[in-house]
Amino acid sequence: MSEELDFYNQVKKIYRFLLLLFSLFVITGGLLVYYMVNPSFFSFKKTLEVEVAVEELDPDRIENGIHVSTGFVDAEGLMTVVRNCTGCHSSKLILQNRMNVERWNATIKWMQETQNLPDLGKNQEIIVNYLATNYPPVDKGRRNILTNIDWYELKD
């Protein structure tokens, strides 16, 4: 009888252990499902909601004589250039090129022949005058000549 009682107690211990293990499994599974639904459940840090005021930029704003959106110089014909040129390519493409009237006209003709640029009509003269005036060719090297330098002699 003692052996049967020992066997019964051992089975009871194993049963309790398995019941405890199953309970932990169910609780852990429940917490994981709840975490998937509400990820901030385990977040103990309070988050601050910050409102940032975003200033809407005026696309035609001029600052210090420069059209902010494009980087073009504010001068007569600016908006004609913006309307006719920046629809197809970046203003940076224009800013990096410097040409005279003939070359600007040749470039426009090339765009009309190969890039489907429509006839600009009266606007072509306005555009070319603006570009040739504000972005003419510059005759200078890669950098200005160095001046006001205190040279020193190297010692051996």
C-alpha positions as CSV (number, residue, x, y, z in Angstrom):
1,M,0.0,0.0,0.0
2,S,2.9,2.3,0.7
3,E,4.2,1.8,-2.8
4,E,0.9,2.7,-4.3
5,L,0.7,5.8,-2.2
6,D,4.2,6.9,-3.2
7,F,3.3,6.2,-6.9
8,Y,0.1,8.3,-6.4
9,N,2.1,11.2,-4.9
10,Q,4.7,11.1,-7.7
11,V,1.9,11.2,-10.3
12,K,0.3,14.0,-8.4
13,K,3.5,16.0,-8.4
14,I,4.0,15.5,-12.1
15,Y,0.4,16.4,-12.8
16,R,0.8,19.7,-10.7
17,F,4.1,20.5,-12.6
18,L,2.5,19.9,-16.0
19,L,-0.5,22.0,-14.9
20,L,1.8,24.8,-13.8
21,L,3.8,24.6,-17.1
22,F,0.5,24.7,-19.1
23,S,-0.7,27.7,-17.1
24,L,2.5,29.6,-17.8
25,F,2.3,28.7,-21.5
26,V,-1.3,30.1,-21.7
27,I,-0.5,33.3,-19.8
28,T,2.6,33.9,-21.9
29,G,0.7,33.3,-25.1
30,G,-2.1,35.6,-23.9
31,L,0.5,38.4,-23.2
32,L,2.1,37.9,-26.6
33,V,-1.2,38.2,-28.3
34,Y,-2.1,41.3,-26.3
35,Y,1.3,42.8,-27.1
36,M,0.7,42.3,-30.9
37,V,-2.6,44.2,-30.5
38,N,-1.2,46.9,-28.2
39,P,2.6,47.2,-28.7
40,S,2.9,50.1,-26.2
41,F,1.7,47.8,-23.4
42,F,5.2,47.0,-22.3
43,S,6.5,50.5,-22.8
44,F,7.1,52.1,-19.5
45,K,8.3,55.4,-20.9
46,K,5.8,58.1,-21.3
47,T,5.9,59.5,-24.8
48,L,5.6,63.2,-25.3
49,E,3.4,64.4,-28.2
50,V,5.2,67.3,-29.8
51,E,3.5,69.5,-32.4
52,V,5.9,71.0,-34.9
53,A,4.8,74.1,-36.8
54,V,5.8,73.8,-40.4
55,E,6.0,77.0,-42.2
56,E,4.7,76.7,-45.7
57,L,7.2,78.1,-48.2
58,D,6.0,80.4,-50.8
59,P,7.3,79.0,-54.1
60,D,7.8,82.5,-55.5
61,R,9.7,83.8,-52.4
62,I,12.8,86.0,-53.0
63,E,15.5,86.3,-50.4
64,N,18.7,88.4,-50.8
65,G,18.0,88.7,-54.5
66,I,17.7,85.0,-55.1
67,H,14.6,83.0,-56.0
68,V,14.5,80.6,-53.1
69,S,12.9,77.6,-54.9
70,T,15.2,77.6,-57.8
71,G,18.3,79.5,-56.9
72,F,17.9,81.9,-59.8
73,V,18.9,85.5,-59.6
74,D,15.9,87.8,-59.2
75,A,15.8,89.9,-62.4
76,E,13.5,90.7,-65.3
77,G,12.4,87.5,-66.9
78,L,12.8,85.3,-63.9
79,M,9.3,83.9,-63.7
80,T,9.3,83.3,-67.5
81,V,12.4,81.1,-67.1
82,V,10.9,79.3,-64.1
83,R,7.6,78.6,-65.9
84,N,9.2,77.5,-69.2
85,C,12.4,75.7,-68.0
86,T,12.0,74.1,-64.6
87,G,9.0,72.0,-65.8
88,C,11.3,69.7,-67.7
89,H,14.6,69.9,-65.8
90,S,16.1,71.1,-62.6
91,S,17.2,74.7,-62.2
92,K,20.6,73.4,-61.2
93,L,21.1,72.3,-64.8
94,I,20.8,75.9,-65.8
95,L,22.8,77.3,-62.9
96,Q,25.8,75.2,-63.8
97,N,25.9,76.4,-67.5
98,R,27.1,79.8,-68.6
99,M,26.6,80.8,-72.2
100,N,26.3,83.8,-74.4
101,V,23.1,84.7,-76.4
102,E,24.1,82.5,-79.4
103,R,24.9,79.5,-77.2
104,W,21.6,79.8,-75.2
105,N,19.7,80.1,-78.5
106,A,21.5,77.0,-79.9
107,T,20.7,75.1,-76.7
108,I,17.0,76.0,-76.9
109,K,17.0,74.9,-80.6
110,W,18.7,71.6,-79.7
111,M,16.0,71.0,-77.0
112,Q,13.3,71.8,-79.5
113,E,14.8,69.4,-82.1
114,T,15.7,66.5,-79.8
115,Q,13.8,66.9,-76.5
116,N,10.3,67.9,-77.7
117,L,10.5,71.5,-76.4
118,P,7.7,73.4,-78.0
119,D,8.2,76.7,-79.7
120,L,8.6,79.4,-77.0
121,G,7.5,82.3,-79.2
122,K,8.1,85.7,-77.6
123,N,9.2,84.0,-74.4
124,Q,12.4,82.8,-76.1
125,E,13.8,86.3,-76.3
126,I,12.9,87.0,-72.6
127,I,14.5,83.7,-71.5
128,V,17.7,84.1,-73.5
129,N,18.1,87.7,-72.4
130,Y,17.6,86.7,-68.7
131,L,20.1,83.8,-69.0
132,A,22.7,85.6,-71.0
133,T,22.6,88.6,-68.6
134,N,22.6,86.6,-65.4
135,Y,24.6,83.5,-66.4
136,P,27.1,84.6,-69.0
137,P,30.4,82.8,-69.7
138,V,33.1,83.6,-67.2
139,D,36.7,83.9,-68.2
140,K,38.6,82.7,-65.2
141,G,40.5,79.7,-64.1
142,R,39.6,77.1,-61.5
143,R,40.2,79.5,-58.6
144,N,41.2,83.1,-57.9
145,I,44.9,83.9,-57.5
146,L,46.1,83.4,-54.0
147,T,46.9,86.8,-52.2
148,N,47.9,87.9,-48.8
149,I,49.8,84.7,-47.9
150,D,52.5,84.6,-45.3
151,W,55.0,82.1,-46.9
152,Y,57.7,80.5,-44.8
153,E,60.8,78.6,-45.6
154,L,61.1,74.9,-44.9
155,K,64.0,73.9,-42.7
156,D,65.9,70.7,-43.3
